[in-house]
Amino acid sequence: MVMARRVLNKRRHLGLQQLSAFADTGRTFLGPVKASKFIVDEESHESVLVSSVVKLVESLDLSSAVGQLLREAIQAQDHAYRTGTSTLLFLVGAWSSAAAECLHLGVPLSLIVSGMAEGLNSCIEEVVSLQVPLCNVLDPVDNTDTPSGLEPFSVGVCPFLQIPADPSLILKEHDLNDGAFQPLGISSLSGGPVKSANLLRPRAMVEANKNMPPTPQTLRGSLPADTLCRKAVLTHSRHCSKVCDDHWTRSPGGVLEQRGAATPQPPRCRDLVELAAGLSHGDPSSMGLAEESVRLQHWNAGVHHCHRVAPWTFDISRVVTCCFPGLPETYSCVCPGYTTVVSESCTALLEDLQNWPLRVVLIEGDLTENYRHLGFNKSANVKTVLESVKELQQGSSEELWTNHVLQVISKFTVDLVLVQGNVSEHLIEKCIHQKHLVIGSVKGGVMQAFAEASGAEPVAYITQVTESAVGRGVCVSWRSMPLGVGDGAGRVAVTLEAEGMNLVTVVLTGPVTAQMQSREDRFWACAHRLHHALEEQRVFLGGGAVEFLCLSHLHRLTGQPPKGGDLVCSGGLHRPASWLASSLALHRPTVLQCLADGWHKYLSTLMCNSATCSSKFEARTLIQHHLQSATGSGSPSSYILNEYSKLNSGMSNSSISDKLEQMLTVYDVVTPKIEAWRRALDLVLLVLQTDSEIITGLGHTQIKSQDSEGFLFF
C-alpha cells in the first residue's frame, strides 16, 4: 500500500526512523475528530477507506521487522482493550524521535533506557491523583420496570471542553409508513410497550446535586470498588501527605468536608449519563447506544438474578451488532434478544412461526456434509472406489446427507436451528420448504445465551441431537426491509427472544455502505471504554489533563537528582561506579526532557486535530503558558484540579466560557491508557536496543569515528 515516505539516513538507527515514519501516518486518528484515509494499492490501484489505527496497520505494507513489531503491538492492544491504539501509535512515533534525539546528543544507550523507564513509571504514579472513583453510578434497579427507548445525547468534540449541544440537535426516531421498515426498538416478549426503568437518577435530583459542593474523596490507586466508596480519610498516603486531619470535619450527615485549604479533589461522576458523555470522546451517537446496552443489560440482571451476590458488570460478550446499510443513522437502536438478517424467501415461514414458542437446536461448528470436527477431516483429494460406486448408484452424498438431516429435524419437531459456522445453501432451501428456519454464522456468546434461556444443549453434529438437547420457548418476530436499502437483495430482519435471555443486539444503520465498518468499530470502541470504566470503577480526568500532568511532572523531575534506587529499578547496574553515576546525573535531565517532548507533541497534535488551535505554534504557546503556571503553583495536580475550568476555557474559544457550569467532564479509561503508554515505550526501547546491537556488532570497537557519528558506545 502507498504511504508517505520519509528519507531514511542509513548512518542513523533505521528502526527508530521507520517507527517514526509509520506512526506519522496515523496522527490524524488522534483525538475525537478523526480524518479518514484512503489507502491505495500500488499494483491493483484499488483503494480502501480506513478510519482507525487497527484498519490502517492492516492495510499498510509493514513487511519489515519493525513494521511487524508495530503491527503486533497495536493488535495486542486492540485485542485486550479495543481502545488506546491511537495513543499507542502516536507515542511510538514521538518517543522514537525522542530516543533518536538522545542518541544525537551523545547520551549512552543504557542511560536512555533507564531514564525513559524511570520517567514513565514516575508519571504513572503521579497521575493517580487524577483518578475519579465511580460510586453508585447505577442506581438500584426497579424490577417492575424495563428501560425505555434510546435517549441519545450530544456533546462537543473539543478535547479540553465538552458542552452539551443544542437540544434541537438531539436525534429522534421517525416512523415510516405502513409496510416500511420500522426502527427496532425495545419491546417485551408479549409485544406490548415497556416502561422506563429507574436506572438513572431523576433529572431534578441531578440538577440539585450540581449546586451542591463536591464531597472530598480519598484516592487509592487501584483499590477495589467497595474500598473506594468508603468515607474514611487516608492521612498517610504519599498522595495525601499534605492534608492534615485539621482540614477535615464530619458533617451531621456523616459526610467528610474540608474545613480549610487542602488538596483539591476531582469532580464527582454522578450517574451513568454523565459517565457515558465523558467517555464518548466526540461520538455521542455510538456512546448513546452503548449506554442503552448497559441499562438494558443491568435491568435484565436485576430481574432474573435478584439474589446475586457478585457485583454486576457490563458483559461485552452478551452484546452483538447487526448492520443495516441504507437507512439513516437515526434508526440505530438497541433491542433485547438476537436480531439478524435472513433471505426474503423466509417471509412465509416467518409468518407461520410468529407468535408460537419454537423448539431450537444449537450446532457448534458447520452444518455441511463435508464438515468434520478438528482432527477428523480427511483429505479432499482422496476418494475410495467404494465411495465412488455409492455415489453413482444412490446419487450424491450431499443429497443423502441433506435428507438425513431433515429426518433428524422432523423426528424431534425442531422449528429453529442456530449454527455457529457455515450452513449448506441446499439444506437451507430444503428446510424452508418443510417449515424449518436455519440461521448460520451465530457467535458463541449468542449460542450460550440461547442455551441458558431455552435449556438447549449445543452439539457438534446434527446426528448427536437428542430430546434433552432440544431447547424450548424461543419467540420470533420479523420486519421487511424498505426498497433500496442495502445491496438491493430482498432481506428480512428477524428478532429471536426467549424468556430470561441475557442478550442485547445493537442495530446500526447508515446511509453509506462503505462507512458501516467504521460505524461498527466506533460503537465497539465506545462500548469497551464503558465496559472498562464500570469494571475498574474508576476513570481518569480526560481531555488532555493526564498528559498535561505527565508533561509538568517530567519538567519538575529534570531539576531533581535521581533517587538512590532508580538506576537499579530501571534495569541498571547494582552499585554503579562513580563515572557511571556522574554520567547519569549529566544525561538524566536530557532524557527526561526528550520524553516530555513526546507528551508536548501529543497535546499539541490533539488540540490541532480538534480545531482547538489553528496551528501547532499556537498550541505549543498555550501549553507552555499553562505549564509555567502549573510549575509556579508548586503542585501541578492541584493546579489542574483547581483551574480545570479555566484551563479548558483558555485552550478553547473564550466565547463559551460563560457556559462552563453546563459542561460535561471528559473522562478516560485507566488501564487501557496506561498499558498503551507501556507498550509504546517498550516497543521503542526494544527497537533502540536491537538497532544498537546490529550497528555495533562484535567489532564495535573498530568502528571509525565518521561511521559512528551521533552515537556514544561504551
N, C-alpha and C positions, 0 to 999 in steps of 0.2 A: 504494500500500500504506500501511497505517496505521503510524505510528511515533510515538515520544514527541516531542511538540512542546515547544519552548522559546521563551519570549518574546524576540523579537529587538528590540534597540534600534536604531532607524533612524539615530540620530546616531552610532553606532559603526560599525566595519568589519563589514558584513554577511557578507562572505566568511569571515572568521575565526569569526564566530558560527555560521555554517552548518557549517563544518568541525567545530567542537566539538560541535554537536548531532548530526551524522551519526555521528561517532566514538563518541559516548556510547551508541549503540545496540549497539555490538559489544564493550563492556567485559567482558561475561560470557564471551567467547570467549578471553580471555587466560589462559594457564596450562594445566596438564594437566587440570583439571576444568572442562569446558565445559558450560554450560547451554544447551540447545537453545531455539529461539524459534519461536513461531507467527506468521507474517506473514499478515495478514488483508487481503483486497481490499475496499476501501470500496464498490465497485459490486456485485460479484457475491457478496460475503461468503464467498468461498472462502478457505481457509487453506492454507498450505504450511509444513512443518516444515523449518527450516534449522539446521545445526549447524556452519557455518563462515562465515568472513567473506566468502568469494567468493560463496557462495549468498545471503548476506544482501544484498550490494550488487546482485546480480542481481534480487532480489525487491523491493527498495525503489524508490520513485519518486524517482529522482535526476535529474530533468529540468532542474534549474538548471545553470548553467555550473559552479559549484563542485562540485555533485554529479557531473557528468560527469567533471571532472578527477579527483575522488577515485576514481570507478569505474575510470577508465583507469589510474591509478597502482596500484591493487590488482590489476587484471587483468594489468598488465605484470609485477608481482612474482610473481604466480601462474604466469604463462606461462613465466617464466625459471627459477624455482626451486621452485614448488609448495609453498613453506613461507615463513613470515615475514609473512604477511598480517595476522595478529592483532596482531603487534608494530607493523607499519606503521600500521594503523588507530588503535591506541591512542595512539601517539606523535603522530600528526597532530592528534588532539584535545588532547593535553597541551601540545604546543608551539604550537598556535594560541591556546590560552588564555594561554600564556606571552608570545607576541608581543602579544596584546591588553593584557596587564598592563603590558608595557614602554611601549606607547603611552599608557596611562593615567598612567604615572609620568613622562611627558614625555620619553622617550628618542627622539631623532631616528631617522627610518626607516633611513637609511644605516648608523647605528651598530647598530641591531638586526640588520640583515642581516649586517654584518661580524662582530659579536660572536657571533652564533649559529653562523655558519660556522666561525669560529675555535675556538669551544668544541667543536663536534662533531669537527672534524679533530684537535684535540688529544686528544680521548677515543679516537678510532680508533687513534692512535699509542700511546696508553697501554695499551690492552687487549691489545696484542701479548704482553705479559708473561704473560697467562693462556691462551696457546695451548698445546695439548698435541699434540706431534707423534705421528703414528701410524707406528710402525716394526714391520714383521713382524707385523702384525695377523693376516694369513692365513699359516699355516704352509705349507711346500711340500706340494703335493698328491701323494698316493699314487695313481698311475694304476691300480692294481689294484682299488681300492675305489671305491664310489659313496656319496654321502651317505645317511644314514639318514632315517627319517621325522622329522616336525617334533617338536622338543622345546621346547615353549613355556615361558616363564618369567614370573614376576610380580614387579613391584616396586611400591613405594608411589607415591603421587601427590603428595606434598608437594614443592614446587619447590626447597626448600632441603635436603631429606633424603629419600633413597630407600633403603629397606631391603627385601631380598628377603622376599616374603610366605611364609606357611606352606606347606611343600611339599605339604600335603594339598590346597591350592587349585589346584595345577598342573593344567591341562586335560589330559585324556586322551581318546583316541579310543575310541569304543564301537562294537562290532559289532552289526549288526541281524540279524534272522532271514533265512533264505533267501528270495529274491525281493524283499527290501527294498533300498533304496539303501545302498551301502557308501561310506565316505569314500574320496575319490580320493587314495590315497597314491602314493608314488613307486614305480614298477616299471620293470623292464628291458624291452627290446623282446621278449625271449623269454617274458615273463610270469612269470619267477621272481622271488624276493625279491632285494633288493640289499643289499650290505654297507655298513657305516658307513665314511665317509671320514675320513682323518686330517687334516681341515681345521683343527681346533682342537686346542690343546694338551691333553694328558691332565689330568684333574681333579687328580690328585695333584701334578703339576708346578705347576699354578696355585695350589694351596694352599701349596705350598712357597715359591713366589715371594712370597706375601703376607707371609711372615715375614721376608723379606729387605729391607734398606733400599733405597729407590729410588735408582737411579743418576742423577747430575746430567746434565741435557741442556741444551744451549745453544739458546735460542730465536732463530729467524732470520726471523720475519715470514712472508713468502710465498716463501721459498726452495724449490727443488724437493725432492721427497721423498728423493732419494738424498743430497742435501746435509744434510737434517735427520737422517739416520740415521748420519752420520759421528760419530766420537768425539773430534773436535777441539774445543777451547775457544776461543770468541771473546772476547778480552780488551779490545777497543777499541770495542765496541758501546755506544751510549748507554744500552742497557738493562742492560748488564753492566759498566758503568764502575766500579761499587762493588766488584767482585770482583777480587781481586789473584791473581797466579799463585801466591802462597804459600798460598792457601787450597785449592789443588788438588794432588792427588797421584795417581799411577797405581798401581793395584793390580797384583799379579803377573799377573793375567789380562788386563791391558791396559785395564781399565775405570777411568775417571776417578772419583775420590771426593773429597769435601770433607774438608779437614783441620781447618779452623777455622770460625768464623762466616762465613757467606756468604749471598748472596741465595738464598732457597729456591726450589725448582723445583716445577712442578705434578706431581700424581700421574701415574704411567705408565698408559697404556692397554695392557693385556696381550694381549687377544685379541678376536676378533670378538664373542664372547658379552658381554664387558664393554662394548664399544663400542655394541652394539645396545641393551643395557639402559640405558646412559646417554643414548641418543638416543630412547628410547621415549616419554618425556615423558608418562607416565601411561597409555600404551596398549600394554601388553606383548604382547597377543594379535596386534595388527596388526604390531608390530615383529618378533614371532617369525616371522610369515610372510615378511616382508621379509628377515630373516636367513637363513631357509632358502632363499630365492630366490638370495641371494648364494652360499651354499655350493654349491647345485646348479649354478649358472652357472659358478662357479670350477672345479668339478670337470670340467664339460664342456670348459672352455677348456684344462685340463691334459691331458685325454685326447686331444682332437682337434687341439690345437695345441701339441704337446710342445716344438717347436723355435722357439716365438715369441720375438721379440726385445723387442718393446714390452711395458711393464708391463701387467698385467691391470687392467681397470676394470669396475665394475658397470654393465652396459649396460641402462638402463631401457627402451630401445626393444624389447628382446627379452623383456620381461615383460608379460603380459596378464592380465586378470582375467575371471573367469566367476562370475556371481552365481546362487545357488540359494536363493531365499527360501522359508521354511517349515521349514528344518532348523535344529537347534540350532547355535550358533556353534562348538561343539567339533568339528564336522565340517569346518571350514575347514582347508585343507591346500594343499600345493604339489606339483605333479606336472610331469614333463617333457613336452614336446610341446604340442599345442594342444587345449584342451578347450572345447567349446561345447555348445549345446542345439539339437536338431532335433525335428521333429514325431514323434509316436509312430507315424505311418504308415510311418516308415522302418525299423521294427523288423525286418521280414522281410528287407529289403535289407541291413541291417547284419549280420544273421546269415550271409548269403551272402558278404559281403565280409570278414568277420572271419578273421584268420589267413592272409590272402593278400596278397602285395605288390601294391599298387594303382598304376595309371598315372594321373597327375594333370596337369591343365591349370590354369594361373593366368590369370585375366582381370582386367585393370586397368580399372576403370570399372563400368558397369552391364551386366547381361545381360538386356536388354529389347529389344523390337522398335523402340521409338522412340528408343533411346539413340544419340546421335551424339557424337563427340569434340568438345571445346570448339572452336567456330569453324565446325562443320559442322551445327549444329542449325537446322532450318528452322522457320518459323512454324507454330504448332499450328493456326491458324485458316485456313490457306491450303491448298487441295487442288485439284489439276488435274482436268480432266474425264477424262483418260486413267486416272488412279488410281481414280476412282470406277467407271469401267466395268470395270476389272480386278477390283475387289472384288465387284461384282455377278456377274461371270462365274465367278470362281475362289474365292470365299469371302473371308474376312477376311485382311488382310495379316499379322496376328499368327499365325494358324494356319499360313500358308505359311512364315513365319519360324521358327516352332517346329519344323516338320518339317525345315527346312534345318539347324537346329542339331543336331537328333537325328542327321541323316545325317553331319554332321562328327564328332560324338562317337563314333558307331558305326564310322566309317571308320578312326579312329586308336585304337580299342579303349580309350577313356578310361573309367575307373571313377569318378574323383573330379574335380569341378570346383570350384575355390575362386574366389569372385568378391569383389572389393574393394567393389563397390557393391551396388545392389539387384538382385534376381532376379525374373523373371516367375513368379508363382504357378502359372500354367498350365504353364510349362515344367518347374517342379519336379515337378508331378504326372506329367507325361509321362515324365520321366527316372526316377522311382521305378518306374513300371511296366516300364521297359526296363532296370532294374538299374544305374542311374547315380545317384550321390549328388552333389547340388549344394548347396553351402553359401555363403550370401551374407553381406555386411557383415563381411568379414575385413579386419583392419587391415593397413596397409602393412608394418609390421615382421614380421607373421606371413607375409605373402606373400614377403618377402625371405628369411626363414628357410627356407621350403619350397623356394624357388628354389635356394638354396645347397645344401641337403641332397639334393634329388631331381634336380637338374640341369634343372629346367623353366625355360623362358624365358617370362616374362609377356608377354601380348599384349593389345592394346586391344579387339579384336573376335574373336569365335569363328571368323570366316572366315579369320583370319590364322594359325590353328593349323596347324603342320606337324609332321612326325615329330620334328624336332630340338627343338621347343618342348614336347614331352610329357616330364614327369618320371616317375621310377620309384622304387619302393622304399618307398612310404608304407604304414604299417600302421594299422588302425583297431580300436578296442575301444569297447564301449558298456555303459552301465548304465541300467536303467529307474529312474525317479523313484518314490518311495513315494506312496501315495494321500494326498491332502490337502496336497501340497507345491506352493507357488507359486500360480498363478492358477486352478488346477483343471483346466487343459487338459493332456492327455496329452503328456509330453515325454520325451526320451531324451537322456542325457548321452553325448556322443561325444568320444573322445580320439584324435587323429591324431598319429602319431610317425613319424620317419624317422631312419635311422642318421646320426649326426653332426650332428643339427639342434640349433642353439643357441637354444632357445626354452623358456620356463618359463611355466606357467599357474598362477595363484593362484586357487584355488576359495574363494569367500567365501559363507558361509551365515549365516542369521539367521532367527529365528522371526517377525519383523515385517517385512512387505514395505516399509512406509514408511521403515524405517531402513536399507535396503540401500544407498541412495545415500550416506548418511552413513558407513556401514561401508566402502564403496569409497573415499571421499575420505580417510578416516583411514588406510587402508592406503597409498594413494599418497603421503600426507604423510610417513609413516614411511619408505617406500622411497626417496623423494627425499632425505630427510635422510641416510640411509645412503649413498646414491649420492654426494652432495656431499662427505661426510666422507672416503670412500675415494678420491674423485677428487682432493681437495686434500691428502690425507694429513695433516690437522691438524684439530683441533676446539678449541672454547672450553670452559673450565670453565663449566658452566651453573648452573641453579638460582638465578639472580639474581646470581651472582658478578661477571659482566661489567658489568651495570648498576650494581651497588654500587660498583665501581671507578670507573666514569664519574662517579657522584654525588660520591664522595670527591675525585676529581681536579678536578672543577669547583669544589668548595668551596676547594680549595687554590689554584686559579688566581685566584679572586676577590681574594686578598690579594697577588697578584704584579703588577707593572707589565707592560704589553703589550710584546712583543718589537718590535724595530725594523721587521721586515718583515711583521708580522701584518696591518696595515691594507692594505698593498699586495697581499699574497697573498689576502686575503679579498675583493678586488674594490673596495677603497677607492681613495683618490686617491694619486698619487705626490707625494712631498714635501708632506705635509699642512701647512696653515697652523697657526700656534700656537694659534688659537682652536679649530680642529678637534681638534688634539692634546689640548688641555685638556678638550674635551668628551668625547673618547674615554676619557681617564683617569677622568673623572667618572662616565660611564654604563656603562663596561665591566663593573664588578662587578655592576651591576643586571641586565644582560643575561645574564651567566653564571649568576647566581643563579636567574633565571627559567627558564633552560634546565635547570638542575639540579633545579628543582621538577618538571619533567616526568619525570625519572628517579625522583624520590621518589614521584610518583603511580603510576608503573609498578610499582615494587617493592611499594608498599602494596596496590595492587589485586591483584597477583599473589599475595600472601600471604593476602589475604581470600578470593579465589576458590578457593584451595587448602585452605581451612579451617585454615591455619596460625595465623591470628589471627581473633578473633571480631569485630573492628571495625577500621576504618581508624585510629582513635585508638591502639589497641594496636599496630598495625603500624607506625605512624609513630614511636611511642615506642621500639620495639625497633630500628628502623632508625637513629634518632637516637643511641641508646646505642652501637651498633656504629660509627656514623660518627665519633663523638667518640673512640672507642678507636683507630680506624684513623688518624685525623688525629694523635692524640697519639703514635702509634708512629713517625711520621716517614716511613713508606713504606706507603701503603695496599695496594699489591700484595703486599708481604711480609706484611702483616697478614692478608690474605685467604689466602695460601698457608700461613702458619704456623698460623693459627687457624681453618682451614676447618671442621674437625670441631666445634670449639667454637661457631663461628658457626651451623652447622647446628642443633646441639642447643639453642642459645639462641633460635633462631627457630622451634623446634618444641616438641613435647611432651618435657619433660625425662625422662619415664619410659622413653624408649627410648635415653637417652644411653649406656647400658651396651652397646648393640649397634652402636656407631659403627664398630668394626672390621669389621663384616659388611656395611656399607652399600655401595651401588654409587654411584660418582660420576656426577653428571649432566653431560651434555655438550650443547653447542650447535654447530651448523654455523657456519662462519666467514663466508664470503662472503654467503650469503643474509641473515644477521643484519645485517651492516654495510650491505648495499645497502638493506635495509628502513629503517635509520636515515637513510640519504642521501635516499631517495625521500620519506620523511616530511617531512624538513626542507625539501627542495626544493619540495615542494607548498605547505607553509606559507608560505615566503618568496615564492613566486610569487603566491599569493593576497594576501599582505600588500602587495606592491608594486602589484599590479593594483588592489586596493581604494583604495590611496592615490592612484593616478593618476585613478581615477574620482571620488574625493571632491574632490581639489584641482582637477583640470581645468586649463584655460588661465587662468582668472581666479581662481586660488587666493589671489592677494594681496588680493582684495577680500572674502574670506570674513570674516564677522563673528565676533567672539570667542565668542559664545554658540553659534554653529554648529560651531565647531571645538574644542569642549570635549574635553579629553583628548588633543589632538594638538599636536605642535610641528613646524611646517613651516619649511623654510629653503631 
